[in-house]
Amino acid sequence: MLGAGNLGHHFQKLFHEAENVDLVQWYNRDLNAIEFAEKDTKITNILTQLEDADLYVMAVSDNSIAKVSSQMNRQRLVVHCAGGVDMKILESGGRKGVFYPLQTFTKSHELSFKDLPICIEAEDEKDKVTLFNLAKELGALPYEMNSSQRGVLHLSAVFINNFGNHLFNIGNKIAKSNNIPFEILKPIILETAKKAIAHGPEKSQTGPAIRNDENTIKKHLDLLEKTQYKELYLTLTASIKQNNE
Amino acid sequence: MLGAGNLGHHFQKLFHEAENVDLVQWYNRDLNAIEFAEKDTKITNILTQLEDADLYVMAVSDNSIAKVSSQMNRQRLVVHCAGGVDMKILESGGRKGVFYPLQTFTKSHELSFKDLPICIEAEDEKDKVTLFNLAKELGALPYEMNSSQRGVLHLSAVFINNFGNHLFNIGNKIAKSNNIPFEILKPIILETAKKAIAHGPEKSQTGPAIRNDENTIKKHLDLLEKTQYKELYLTLTASIKQNNE
C-alpha cells in the first residue's frame, strides 16, 4: 500500500486486521508518518525497494498518481483510489484498476467499512474478481463502475459531503456568533441525514424556500450581515424554488 | 393543541402518550384531518368551542399565529411553536410564550423527542417553569431563549437542514441521471452528519475547494450541464475558500 493520507491510514488498519489480507509493506515519502505501524508491517520510503505483492494500492493524492505509478515499474496489478481520476492515468506499465471507497475520511475519525460502497474498475476480468473479493473482505459493498460514472459519483459526493458540511459549518458559525452552543444543533444535523436516507431528499425538503414564504426569507436576509452568507442564502433559495417549479 | 401540520401530528401523539400531560382537545380548521384521533382526544374545528386548559399550544403555520390567537380570546397561557416568529405576535390577550422544538418534522416520519432541544420563552416566570416541565415530560431538553436568539437559531437551522437537504437532493439527482442508485449515497450522507457532530463541521471540511484543487474543480464544472448546478458549485466553492482564508 502506498500513501499515508486520510485513506491510507484507514486502509493500513483495515488491511492489517482483515483475516485474508496480507499487507506486505507500507510505502510513504515521509517515513516518520508511518513509523508507528512498523510493529505490524514493513515500511519504506524508497519506491525502488517495493516488495513483490499481488496488488499495489495507491492511496496517494490525485496529483501524485501518475508520477508515483510511473516510478513503480511493476508488472503487477496497480490500483488508485481516487473518485475523480481516470484509470488510464496510471503509468505503472502493467495491469490497471481502481478501488474507490465512496466516503469521507479523516485520520482521527474511526469509521467502519461495513456496507460501504467501493467502486471497482479493472481492464482484466480476473483483476475485477480480486478487487471485488478485497472489498468483501473489508465488509464493504463492491460496485463495478467505469471512470466516467465514477467521476460523476465523485461530483455527487462533493455536493453531499463537502458542500453539505460547509452549510453545517455556516449554520454553526451563525449560531455561535449569537452565543448558541453547537450542542443545540446536533440533533437537527443528524436528523437531516436520517430523514433524507429514509424518505429520499426530494421528499424531505421543508423550509421557507419550498413553501415560497417570502416573509421569512426577507427576515433571514435582514439577519445575515455577511455578503458571503447572503449570497449563499439567495443562491440556495433560488435553486430550491427552481427544483420545485 | 391547535393545528394538524407536521408538528401538530407529532405533538398529538406525544401529548397523548406522555404520562403527566392531559391533551384536553385538538383543534383543526379541517376536521377530517384529525378525525383519526377522536378515539383518544376530543376534536373540534370551531375556535369558539375550545375547552378550558392550562396551556394552549399553537402548532399552526407562521402566518396564522396572529389571526388564530386573536380569535381565541383566552386568559390562559398561549404559546406558538415557530422559530422565526416573535412572541409578541400572539394576540390572545393573555399570557404569552413560545415552545419551539429545533427539528425538521414530517408527518409520516416517526421521530423521538428524546434529548431534542426545545427553545422556551415566556413573559411570566411561572409559565417558563410550566414550559420547561412540559419539555422534560416529552424527554426533550429545554433551553430558554428570547425571540431574537430564536430567530437566529431558525436561520441556522435553514442552512443546516433546508439547504443541507437540498444539496443531498442535487447530489442524488446528478447520480440518478447517470444511473447510479441512491443506495450508494446513503453511507456518505450519514457519515457527513456523524463526522460534523463528532469533530465539528469546521474540522470536517474536505474536498477540492478547501485544498484549492483547481484541476478537480474544473473537471466538475465541465461535468455539470445545468446552469443552476454550476452556479451552486461556484458559489459554494468560493464560500469554502473564503472561510479558509
Contacts between the chains, C-beta under 8 A, distances in Angstrom:
chain1	res1	chain2	res2	distance
A	6	B	206	7.6
A	62	B	213	7.1
A	62	B	215	7.4
A	62	B	216	6.8
A	63	B	213	7.9
A	63	B	215	7.3
A	84	B	216	5.2
A	84	B	219	5.9
A	84	B	220	7.5
A	102	B	184	6.3
A	102	B	185	7.7
A	102	B	187	7.1
A	102	B	188	5.7
A	103	B	187	6.2
A	103	B	188	5.6
A	103	B	191	6.0
A	104	B	188	6.3
A	104	B	191	5.8
A	104	B	192	6.5
A	104	B	195	6.3
A	104	B	204	7.5
A	104	B	206	5.7
A	105	B	206	7.8
A	106	B	195	6.6
A	106	B	199	7.0
A	106	B	203	7.8
A	106	B	204	6.8
A	106	B	206	7.3
A	108	B	199	7.3
A	109	B	195	5.7
A	109	B	198	6.4
A	109	B	199	6.3
A	111	B	191	7.0
A	115	B	187	6.7
A	116	B	187	5.4
A	117	B	183	7.8
A	117	B	184	4.5
A	117	B	187	6.5
A	143	B	184	6.5
A	145	B	180	7.9
A	149	B	178	5.8
A	149	B	179	7.7
A	149	B	180	6.5
A	151	B	219	6.9
A	151	B	223	6.5
A	152	B	174	6.3
A	152	B	175	6.8
A	152	B	178	4.4
A	152	B	180	6.9
A	152	B	223	6.5
A	153	B	175	6.2
A	153	B	178	7.7
A	153	B	180	5.7
A	153	B	184	7.0
A	155	B	174	6.0
A	155	B	220	5.0
A	155	B	223	5.5
A	155	B	224	7.3
A	156	B	171	4.3
A	156	B	172	7.3
A	156	B	174	4.6
A	156	B	175	4.4
A	156	B	180	7.2
A	156	B	185	6.7
A	157	B	171	6.9
A	157	B	185	7.6
A	157	B	188	5.6
A	158	B	171	7.9
A	158	B	207	5.5
A	158	B	208	6.8
A	158	B	220	6.5
A	158	B	233	7.9
A	159	B	167	5.0
A	159	B	168	7.8
A	159	B	170	5.1
A	159	B	171	3.9
A	159	B	174	6.8
A	159	B	232	7.8
A	159	B	233	7.8
A	160	B	167	6.3
A	160	B	168	5.5
A	160	B	171	3.9
A	160	B	185	6.3
A	160	B	188	5.7
A	160	B	189	5.8
A	160	B	192	6.3
A	161	B	188	5.5
A	161	B	191	7.7
A	161	B	192	4.7
A	161	B	206	7.2
A	161	B	207	7.0
A	162	B	205	7.1
A	162	B	206	6.3
A	162	B	207	3.2
A	162	B	208	7.4
A	162	B	209	6.4
A	162	B	210	7.6
A	162	B	236	7.9
A	162	B	240	7.2
A	163	B	167	4.9
A	163	B	232	7.6
A	163	B	236	4.6
A	163	B	240	7.9
A	164	B	164	5.1
A	164	B	167	4.9
A	164	B	168	6.4
A	164	B	171	8.0
A	164	B	189	7.8
A	164	B	192	5.0
A	165	B	192	5.7
A	165	B	195	7.6
A	165	B	196	5.7
A	165	B	201	5.2
A	165	B	204	5.3
A	165	B	205	5.7
A	165	B	206	7.8
A	166	B	201	7.6
A	166	B	205	6.5
A	166	B	209	7.9
A	166	B	236	6.1
A	166	B	239	6.5
A	166	B	240	5.2
A	166	B	243	7.5
A	167	B	159	5.0
A	167	B	160	6.3
A	167	B	163	4.8
A	167	B	164	4.9
A	167	B	167	6.8
A	168	B	159	7.8
A	168	B	160	5.5
A	168	B	164	6.4
A	168	B	192	7.9
A	168	B	193	7.8
A	168	B	196	4.6
A	168	B	201	4.0
A	168	B	204	8.0
A	169	B	196	7.8
A	169	B	201	3.8
A	169	B	202	5.5
A	169	B	205	6.6
A	169	B	243	7.0
A	170	B	159	5.1
A	170	B	239	7.6
A	171	B	156	4.3
A	171	B	157	6.9
A	171	B	158	7.9
A	171	B	159	3.9
A	171	B	160	3.9
A	171	B	164	8.0
A	171	B	201	7.9
A	172	B	156	7.3
A	172	B	160	8.0
A	172	B	200	7.2
A	172	B	201	5.6
A	172	B	202	7.4
A	174	B	152	6.3
A	174	B	155	6.0
A	174	B	156	4.5
A	174	B	159	6.7
A	175	B	152	6.8
A	175	B	153	6.2
A	175	B	156	4.4
A	178	B	149	5.8
A	178	B	152	4.4
A	178	B	153	7.7
A	179	B	149	7.7
A	180	B	145	7.9
A	180	B	149	6.5
A	180	B	152	6.9
A	180	B	153	5.7
A	180	B	156	7.2
A	182	B	200	6.5
A	183	B	117	7.9
A	184	B	102	6.3
A	184	B	117	4.5
A	184	B	143	6.5
A	184	B	153	7.0
A	185	B	102	7.7
A	185	B	156	6.7
A	185	B	157	7.6
A	185	B	160	6.3
A	186	B	197	5.0
A	187	B	102	7.1
A	187	B	103	6.2
A	187	B	115	6.7
A	187	B	116	5.4
A	187	B	117	6.5
A	188	B	102	5.7
A	188	B	103	5.7
A	188	B	104	6.3
A	188	B	157	5.6
A	188	B	160	5.7
A	188	B	161	5.5
A	189	B	160	5.8
A	189	B	164	7.8
A	189	B	193	5.0
A	189	B	196	5.8
A	189	B	197	5.7
A	190	B	193	5.1
A	190	B	194	7.3
A	190	B	197	6.3
A	191	B	103	6.0
A	191	B	104	5.8
A	191	B	111	7.0
A	191	B	161	7.7
A	192	B	104	6.5
A	192	B	160	6.3
A	192	B	161	4.7
A	192	B	164	5.1
A	192	B	165	5.7
A	192	B	168	7.9
A	192	B	193	6.5
A	193	B	168	7.8
A	193	B	189	5.0
A	193	B	190	5.1
A	193	B	192	6.4
A	193	B	193	3.7
A	193	B	194	7.7
A	194	B	190	7.3
A	194	B	193	7.7
A	195	B	104	6.3
A	195	B	106	6.6
A	195	B	109	5.8
A	195	B	165	7.6
A	196	B	165	5.7
A	196	B	168	4.7
A	196	B	169	7.8
A	196	B	189	5.8
A	197	B	186	5.0
A	197	B	189	5.7
A	197	B	190	6.2
A	198	B	109	6.4
A	199	B	106	7.0
A	199	B	108	7.3
A	199	B	109	6.3
A	200	B	172	7.2
A	200	B	182	6.5
A	201	B	165	5.2
A	201	B	166	7.6
A	201	B	168	4.0
A	201	B	169	3.8
A	201	B	171	8.0
A	201	B	172	5.6
A	202	B	169	5.6
A	202	B	172	7.4
A	203	B	106	7.8
A	204	B	104	7.5
A	204	B	106	6.8
A	204	B	165	5.3
A	204	B	168	8.0
A	205	B	162	7.1
A	205	B	165	5.7
A	205	B	166	6.5
A	205	B	169	6.6
A	206	B	6	7.6
A	206	B	104	5.7
A	206	B	105	7.8
A	206	B	106	7.3
A	206	B	161	7.2
A	206	B	162	6.3
A	206	B	165	7.8
A	207	B	158	5.6
A	207	B	161	7.0
A	207	B	162	3.2
A	208	B	158	6.8
A	208	B	162	7.4
A	209	B	162	6.4
A	209	B	166	7.9
A	210	B	162	7.6
A	213	B	62	7.1
A	213	B	63	8.0
A	215	B	62	7.4
A	215	B	63	7.3
A	216	B	62	6.8
A	216	B	84	5.2
A	219	B	84	5.9
A	219	B	151	6.9
A	220	B	84	7.5
A	220	B	155	5.0
A	220	B	158	6.5
A	223	B	151	6.5
A	223	B	152	6.4
A	223	B	155	5.5
A	224	B	155	7.3
A	228	B	239	5.6
A	228	B	242	5.5
A	231	B	235	6.1
A	231	B	239	7.5
A	232	B	159	7.8
A	232	B	163	7.6
A	232	B	235	6.1
A	232	B	236	7.2
A	232	B	239	5.6
A	233	B	158	7.9
A	233	B	159	7.8
A	235	B	231	6.1
A	235	B	232	6.1
A	235	B	235	4.6
A	236	B	162	7.9
A	236	B	163	4.6
A	236	B	166	6.1
A	236	B	232	7.1
A	239	B	166	6.5
A	239	B	170	7.6
A	239	B	228	5.6
A	239	B	231	7.6
A	239	B	232	5.7
A	240	B	162	7.2
A	240	B	163	7.9
A	240	B	166	5.2
A	242	B	228	5.5
A	243	B	166	7.5
A	243	B	169	7.0
